[in-house]
Amino acid sequence: MKLLTPEPLTADAFSPYGNVIETDNAKPISINSGKCLRYNDLADIEIDGSGSAGISLFDAKPYTSPYQLKHVERHPLGSQTFLPMTRDRYLVIVAVDANNIAQQPKVFLTNGKQGVNYRRNTWHGVLTPIVTNALFAVVDYIGLQNNIEEYVFDKPYLIEF
């Protein structure tokens, strides 16, 4: 079993897979009489013409270390955005696509204030909170077509965090 170690989640390191959603480097617009800062257009939402973008809530249970990464998934009809509703850290797992085979998984650790947007067809792990139960707002494809493909690794990867 190959060992994977999480690295900090940064916009540059994650750019091949999608967008990191955070306010650190964004330029806000002051709204509501100066009582609120609005951070516009932080992710490239992709939706196939057969559906629409929808907002869902995912209530996820935490994982413990070491975690066995047995499979990844991807969504051919649209990107998938995860916006944490708490400030707890979680793992972000991605993999490279090579002719519809997930390879070279990579693990990132959020700082507790970051969301992610996986590009359409990007192999990624399941929602992986590591502190406590975590609630996420999710923006993704809603429609009648199947929007999930899974890939099971021949041998699981071990992630220690």
C-alpha positions in Angstrom: 0.0 0.0 0.0 1.5 3.4 -1.0 1.5 6.1 1.6 0.1 9.6 0.7 0.7 12.6 2.9 -1.5 15.7 2.7 0.0 19.0 1.6 -1.5 22.5 2.3 -4.3 23.4 -0.1 -3.2 26.4 -2.3 -4.7 27.8 -5.4 -1.6 27.2 -7.4 -1.1 23.5 -6.4 -4.8 22.8 -6.9 -5.2 24.6 -10.2 -4.9 21.5 -12.5 -8.0 20.1 -10.7 -10.2 23.1 -10.2 -10.5 26.2 -8.0 -9.8 26.9 -4.3 -12.6 29.1 -3.0 -11.3 31.5 -0.4 -11.2 35.2 0.4 -7.5 35.6 1.0 -6.5 36.8 -2.5 -9.9 38.0 -3.8 -10.9 41.6 -4.2 -14.2 42.3 -2.3 -17.0 44.7 -3.2 -18.4 46.6 -0.2 -22.2 46.2 0.0 -25.1 46.7 2.5 -24.0 50.1 3.5 -20.4 48.9 4.1 -21.5 46.2 6.5 -20.7 43.3 4.2 -17.9 42.4 1.7 -19.0 40.4 -1.4 -16.4 38.2 -3.1 -17.7 37.6 -6.6 -17.1 34.7 -9.1 -14.7 32.6 -7.0 -15.2 29.4 -9.0 -15.8 28.3 -12.6 -19.1 26.4 -12.4 -19.6 24.0 -15.3 -23.0 22.5 -16.1 -23.9 20.4 -19.1 -26.9 21.8 -21.0 -29.1 18.8 -20.0 -29.4 19.9 -16.4 -29.0 22.9 -14.1 -26.9 24.0 -11.2 -28.4 23.1 -7.8 -27.5 23.7 -4.2 -27.6 20.7 -1.8 -26.4 20.2 1.7 -24.1 17.2 2.6 -23.8 16.2 6.3 -20.6 14.1 6.5 -19.1 12.0 9.3 -15.4 12.4 10.0 -12.7 10.0 8.9 -9.8 8.9 11.0 -6.1 8.5 10.3 -4.9 6.4 8.6 -7.5 6.5 5.9 -7.6 3.9 3.1 -8.3 5.5 -0.3 -9.9 2.7 -2.2 -11.7 4.7 -4.9 -12.3 8.1 -6.5 -15.2 9.5 -8.5 -15.8 12.1 -11.1 -18.8 14.0 -12.7 -18.9 14.2 -16.5 -21.9 16.6 -16.6 -20.6 19.4 -14.4 -18.2 20.7 -11.9 -18.8 20.0 -8.2 -18.3 22.7 -5.5 -17.9 22.0 -1.8 -18.4 25.0 0.6 -17.8 24.1 4.3 -20.3 25.6 6.7 -17.9 25.2 9.6 -14.3 26.1 10.0 -13.0 22.6 10.4 -10.2 21.2 8.3 -10.9 18.5 5.8 -9.0 16.5 3.2 -9.2 17.2 -0.6 -8.2 14.2 -2.7 -7.7 14.3 -6.4 -6.2 12.1 -9.1 -4.9 12.6 -12.7 -6.9 11.0 -15.5 -5.0 8.8 -18.0 -7.4 7.4 -20.6 -10.3 7.1 -18.1 -8.1 5.6 -15.4 -7.4 7.5 -12.2 -3.7 7.7 -11.4 -1.3 9.6 -9.1 -3.7 10.6 -6.3 -2.7 13.7 -4.4 -4.0 14.8 -1.1 -4.5 18.4 0.2 -5.4 19.6 3.7 -7.6 22.7 3.9 -7.0 25.5 6.4 -10.6 25.4 7.6 -11.7 28.4 5.6 -11.4 27.0 2.1 -13.9 25.5 -0.3 -13.1 23.7 -3.5 -14.6 23.5 -7.0 -13.6 20.3 -8.9 -13.6 20.8 -12.6 -15.9 18.6 -14.8 -14.4 15.1 -15.2 -11.8 15.6 -12.4 -11.2 12.4 -10.4 -11.6 13.2 -6.7 -12.1 11.5 -3.4 -15.3 11.5 -1.3 -16.0 14.3 1.1 -13.5 13.7 3.9 -13.9 15.7 7.1 -11.3 14.8 9.7 -12.3 16.7 12.9 -16.0 16.2 13.5 -19.3 15.9 11.6 -19.3 18.6 8.9 -22.0 20.3 6.9 -21.2 21.4 3.4 -23.2 23.4 0.8 -22.6 21.7 -2.6 -23.2 23.2 -6.0 -23.4 20.7 -8.8 -25.4 19.3 -11.7 -29.0 18.5 -11.1 -30.8 16.6 -13.8 -32.0 13.2 -15.1 -28.7 11.9 -16.5 -26.2 9.9 -14.4 -23.5 12.3 -13.3 -21.1 10.0 -11.5 -18.4 7.6 -12.5 -16.3 5.7 -10.0 -12.8 4.2 -10.3 -11.6 1.5 -7.8 -7.8 1.3 -7.4 -6.2 -2.1 -7.7 -4.4 -1.5 -4.4 -5.7 1.1 -1.9 -3.6 4.1 -0.9 -3.0 4.9 2.8 -3.4 8.5 3.9 -1.9 9.6 7.2 -2.9 13.0 8.6 
